[in-house]
Amino acid sequence: MDSPYSEISLRALADRVRAHADGRRYLLGIAGPPGAGKSTLSVRLRDALNAESPMAEIAPMDGYHLTNEVLRAAGSLARKGEPDTFDTAAYLDNLRRLRDTPLGEPVPWPIFDRTVHDPIPAGIVFDQQLIAITEGNYLLLDDVGDREWSAVRKLLDECWYLDARRELIEDRLLRRHIRGGRTPEAAAAKVHDSDLRNADLIAATKDRADLLLRQTAGRYEVAFRH
């Protein structure tokens, strides 16, 4: 059976986004499992969009992690990264601000600092950027408990899904956690007890994406859905 995927350049992906942006701020989501390479793709796409003139910036979902202090008090620190360990309401509020605020008016956005493992308020400030790229695990998820994740997709003009092989995800996450200070044993426990379970949950949402992407040998391949 022929593969639904075909090779695509970053320039072609950037051209797709640029063609859809129509004067108000355009919100593009990039979803996918942890370790798939969403942050790398977001940076490469932003840089491709900004090659001629600045027009794009990244609004990472990770800035809405609940703080370690809050998670520790709730007994949830070991589950950090699962759907109920984010401030989903605040994330939705700021996505709406990005959509509704006229270009030129500042919209601060938090980022996640992997050295302190906590969010940093106003790590990015949007003003003139026409395109906001928000990347994260749960952009296509249904609601989880009191977390209204399903509302995220309704605020995005388009959402892509970046897939990756399970073995690659596992290897990347192990190395990420060890770099972050965990022992190899603790890193393996985090990956198997939490991260890969999250990856399975996220994989069930891929059919809701406008296009599917995967990275092969440093190149991207795409399967268009809508």
Secondary structure, 3 states (H helix, E strand, C coil): CCCCCEEECHHHHHHHHHHHCCCCCEEEEEECCCCCCHHHHHHHHHHHHCCCCCCEEECCHHHHECCHHHHHHCCCHHHCCCHHHECHHHHHHHHHHHHHCCCCCCEEEEEEECCCCEEEEEEEEECCCCEEEEEECCCCCCCECCECCHHHHHHCCEEEEEECCHHHHHHHHHHHHHHCCCCHHHHHHHHHHHHHHHHHHHHCCHHHCCEEEEEECCEEEEEECC
